[in-house]
């Protein structure tokens, strides 16, 4: 007899495309660096639990109103910018979304690959999280969700 829990027993490493992280209700009313943090695998990739992941897409969605005047970027403390300044002109009302362009210096065959293996030394060389930076603010009280999608790769 087949296992009824076959899909439920799978982890993110079993699926090719997965949401690696999400920042909900990111405020866009004020500009600044590290306005929000996106933990990779909700904090599951740490110095003690290594792994590799490939960033395929970053999506801004679920706005509380028009954020068309806003510019954002996404960066990691080690990898640096994975998106340059992105105007959110496509999000002129709620229920709209926009995919961000990935920085070309991290794109190899169309993908961003970030190595987060546990290093042999005490120096951590991994991005356990990414920051959402607001470079130009939108109207006060407007928020969005920023999601990073990609693949987990076994170390």
Long-range contacts (C-beta under 8 A, 24 or more apart in sequence): 12-41, 12-152, 13-152, 13-153, 13-154, 16-151, 17-56, 17-149, 17-150, 17-151, 18-149, 18-150, 18-151, 18-152, 19-147, 19-148, 19-149, 20-53, 20-55, 20-148, 20-149, 20-150, 20-152, 21-129, 21-130, 21-147, 21-148, 22-145, 22-146, 22-147, 22-148, 23-132, 23-145, 23-146, 23-147, 24-62, 24-145, 25-143, 25-144, 25-145, 26-132, 26-134, 26-143, 26-144, 26-145, 26-146, 27-134, 27-141, 27-142, 27-143, 28-67, 28-70, 28-72, 28-134, 28-137, 28-138, 28-142, 28-143, 28-144, 29-137, 29-138, 29-139, 29-140, 29-141, 29-142, 30-134, 30-137, 31-134, 31-135, 31-136, 31-137, 32-133, 32-134, 33-131, 33-133, 34-131, 34-132, 34-133, 35-131, 35-132, 35-133, 35-134, 36-131, 36-132, 36-146, 37-129, 37-130, 37-131, 37-132, 38-74, 38-129, 38-130, 38-131, 38-132, 38-146, 38-148, 39-128, 39-129, 40-116, 40-127, 40-128, 40-129, 40-130, 40-148, 41-152, 43-128, 45-116, 45-126, 45-128, 46-128, 47-118, 47-124, 47-126, 47-128, 48-118, 49-118, 50-116, 50-117, 50-118, 50-126, 50-155, 51-116, 51-117, 51-152, 51-153, 51-154, 51-155, 52-113, 52-114, 52-115, 52-116, 52-117, 52-152, 52-153, 52-154, 52-155, 53-114, 53-116, 53-150, 53-151, 53-152, 53-153, 54-111, 54-112, 54-113, 54-114, 54-150, 54-151, 54-153, 55-82, 55-102, 55-106, 55-111, 55-112, 55-113, 55-114, 55-148, 55-149, 55-150, 56-111, 56-112, 56-149, 56-150, 56-151, 57-99, 57-100, 57-148, 57-149, 57-150, 58-82, 58-83, 58-99, 58-100, 58-102, 58-146, 58-147, 58-148, 58-149, 59-97, 59-98, 59-99, 59-100, 59-146, 59-147, 59-149, 60-86, 60-88, 60-91, 60-97, 60-98, 60-99, 60-100, 60-144, 60-145, 60-146, 61-96, 61-97, 61-98, 61-144, 61-145, 61-147, 62-94, 62-97, 62-144, 62-145, 63-91, 63-93, 63-94, 63-96, 63-142, 63-143, 63-144, 64-94, 64-141, 64-142, 64-143, 64-144, 65-93, 65-94, 65-139, 65-141, 65-142, 66-91, 66-92, 66-93, 66-138, 66-139, 66-142, 67-91, 67-138, 67-139, 67-142, 67-144, 68-92, 68-138, 69-136, 69-137, 69-138, 69-139, 70-134, 70-136, 70-137, 70-138, 70-142, 71-134, 71-135, 71-136, 72-100, 72-132, 72-133, 72-134, 72-135, 72-146, 73-132, 73-133, 73-135, 74-100, 74-130, 74-131, 74-132, 74-133, 74-146, 74-148, 75-130, 75-131, 75-133, 76-114, 76-127, 76-129, 76-130, 76-131, 77-127, 77-129, 77-131, 78-125, 78-126, 78-127, 79-106, 79-114, 79-127, 82-106, 82-112, 82-114, 82-130, 85-135, 87-136, 88-138, 88-144, 91-144, 112-150, 117-155, 118-155
